[in-house]
Amino acid sequence: MSQFVTLGLHDALPRSAWLEAMRKEQAHRADAVEDGLDRGYGECVLREERAARIMEQVLLFGARESYELLAWCVMPNHLHMLIVLRPGKDLALVMQRMKSFSAHEINKVLGRKGPVWRREYFDRFMRDAKHEEVTICYIEQNPVRAGLAPSAPEWRWGSAWKGYRRNDG
């Protein structure tokens, strides 16, 4: 069963936006967080090419080790991925390892210290093939909706990029 996962940088949402999202009904919280993330709050360290490249490499490595990677997109202050965990793999452990390794590498290459990722992440199981298809479109069109690229294939840091081959993972 596939899962849609969103990781936000530690400063991707101001406290007020986070609290407002948490006041929403459970079914609408993730949407409120997604809307806030797309506003581009925070330092946006993933806008830096070296950091985005690290995340791309981490995502593709995970695709060889822990999950099938169906779609992904690295945005300036968050990332999305649609995955199917491999048998015996635990999402919480996969996310913890991903965040820990990438935070260390990003801080090293950018010469910074401190937190990179928000502690929590959001995940949603896909109900059916249609839900999965809509989610892939959402992930790959995210940079277009945010005004970062004229079309999904022109956003370098995602599975829709014209130079990315899905079977690389």
C-alpha positions as CSV (number, residue, x, y, z in Angstrom):
1,M,0.0,0.0,0.0
2,S,1.4,3.4,-1.0
3,Q,1.9,6.3,1.4
4,F,2.2,10.0,0.8
5,V,4.8,11.6,3.1
6,T,5.6,15.3,3.6
7,L,8.6,16.4,5.5
8,G,8.9,20.1,6.5
9,L,12.0,22.0,7.4
10,H,12.2,23.0,11.1
11,D,11.3,26.7,10.3
12,A,8.9,26.0,7.3
13,L,5.8,27.0,9.2
14,P,5.6,29.9,11.7
15,R,4.2,28.9,15.1
16,S,0.9,30.8,14.3
17,A,0.3,28.9,11.1
18,W,1.2,25.6,12.8
19,L,-1.3,26.2,15.7
20,E,-4.0,27.3,13.2
21,A,-3.5,24.0,11.2
22,M,-3.7,22.0,14.5
23,R,-7.1,23.6,15.3
24,K,-8.6,22.2,12.1
25,E,-10.5,19.0,12.1
26,Q,-8.2,15.9,11.7
27,A,-9.3,15.4,8.1
28,H,-8.2,18.9,7.1
29,R,-5.0,19.4,9.1
30,A,-2.6,18.0,6.5
31,D,-4.2,20.2,3.9
32,A,-3.7,23.3,6.1
33,V,-0.1,22.4,6.7
34,E,0.5,21.8,2.9
35,D,-1.0,25.2,2.2
36,G,1.3,26.8,4.8
37,L,4.4,25.0,3.4
38,D,3.7,26.3,-0.1
39,R,3.9,29.9,1.1
40,G,7.7,29.5,1.4
41,Y,8.3,30.4,5.0
42,G,11.6,30.0,6.7
43,E,15.2,29.9,5.6
44,C,14.3,27.5,2.7
45,V,17.7,25.7,2.8
46,L,16.4,23.2,0.2
47,R,16.4,26.1,-2.3
48,E,20.2,25.8,-2.3
49,E,21.2,23.4,-5.0
50,R,23.7,21.5,-2.8
51,A,21.0,20.8,-0.3
52,A,18.4,19.8,-2.9
53,R,21.0,17.4,-4.5
54,I,21.6,15.8,-1.1
55,M,17.9,15.2,-0.7
56,E,17.6,13.8,-4.2
57,Q,20.4,11.3,-3.4
58,V,18.9,10.4,-0.1
59,L,15.5,9.7,-1.6
60,L,17.0,7.6,-4.4
61,F,19.2,5.7,-1.9
62,G,16.1,5.0,0.2
63,A,14.4,3.7,-3.0
64,R,17.1,1.1,-3.3
65,E,17.1,0.1,0.4
66,S,13.7,0.8,2.0
67,Y,10.9,1.7,-0.4
68,E,9.6,1.9,-3.9
69,L,9.6,5.6,-4.8
70,L,6.6,6.4,-7.0
71,A,6.9,10.2,-7.0
72,W,8.9,12.9,-5.2
73,C,9.5,16.6,-5.1
74,V,12.0,18.7,-3.2
75,M,10.6,22.2,-2.5
76,P,12.5,25.1,-0.9
77,N,11.2,24.3,2.6
78,H,9.7,20.8,2.4
79,L,9.6,17.7,0.4
80,H,6.9,15.2,-0.7
81,M,7.3,11.6,-1.6
82,L,4.9,8.8,-2.5
83,I,6.4,5.4,-1.5
84,V,5.6,1.8,-0.9
85,L,7.6,0.5,2.0
86,R,9.5,-2.7,1.4
87,P,8.5,-5.7,3.5
88,G,9.8,-5.4,7.1
89,K,10.5,-1.7,6.9
90,D,9.1,0.7,9.4
91,L,8.1,4.2,8.2
92,A,9.1,6.0,11.5
93,L,12.6,4.4,11.4
94,V,13.0,5.1,7.6
95,M,12.0,8.8,8.2
96,Q,14.3,9.1,11.3
97,R,17.3,7.8,9.4
98,M,16.5,9.9,6.3
99,K,16.2,13.1,8.4
100,S,19.2,12.4,10.6
101,F,21.6,11.6,7.7
102,S,20.3,14.5,5.4
103,A,20.4,17.0,8.3
104,H,24.0,16.2,9.0
105,E,25.0,16.4,5.3
106,I,23.1,19.6,4.6
107,N,24.6,21.3,7.7
108,K,28.0,20.2,6.6
109,V,27.9,21.4,3.0
110,L,26.1,24.7,3.9
111,G,28.4,25.3,6.9
112,R,25.6,25.7,9.3
113,K,24.5,24.2,12.6
114,G,21.2,23.4,14.2
115,P,18.0,21.7,13.3
116,V,17.1,21.1,9.7
117,W,13.8,19.1,9.9
118,R,10.6,19.6,11.8
119,R,10.3,16.7,14.2
120,E,6.9,15.4,12.9
121,Y,6.1,14.5,9.4
122,F,2.7,13.8,7.7
123,D,1.8,10.6,6.0
124,R,-1.4,9.4,4.4
125,F,-2.2,5.9,3.0
126,M,-3.6,5.9,-0.5
127,R,-7.2,4.5,-0.7
128,D,-7.0,3.3,-4.2
129,A,-5.3,3.8,-7.6
130,K,-7.3,7.0,-8.3
131,H,-6.1,8.5,-5.0
132,E,-2.5,7.5,-5.9
133,E,-2.8,9.1,-9.3
134,V,-4.2,12.3,-7.9
135,T,-1.4,12.4,-5.3
136,I,1.3,11.9,-7.9
137,C,-0.1,14.8,-9.8
138,Y,-0.2,16.9,-6.6
139,I,3.4,16.1,-5.8
140,E,4.7,16.7,-9.3
141,Q,2.7,19.9,-9.9
142,N,3.7,21.4,-6.5
143,P,6.5,23.6,-7.9
144,V,4.2,24.9,-10.7
145,R,1.5,25.8,-8.2
146,A,4.1,27.5,-6.0
147,G,5.3,29.6,-9.0
148,L,8.8,27.9,-9.0
149,A,8.6,26.4,-12.5
150,P,6.5,26.9,-15.6
151,S,5.9,23.1,-15.9
152,A,6.6,20.1,-13.8
153,P,9.2,18.6,-16.2
154,E,11.2,21.9,-15.8
155,W,11.5,21.6,-12.0
156,R,14.9,19.9,-11.5
157,W,14.2,18.5,-8.0
158,G,11.3,16.1,-8.7
159,S,10.2,12.9,-10.4
160,A,8.5,14.9,-13.2
161,W,11.8,16.4,-14.2
162,K,12.5,15.7,-17.9
163,G,15.9,14.2,-17.0
164,Y,14.7,11.8,-14.3
165,R,14.0,8.2,-15.1
166,R,11.6,6.5,-12.7
167,N,13.6,3.2,-12.8
168,D,16.7,4.9,-11.4
169,G,15.6,4.2,-7.9
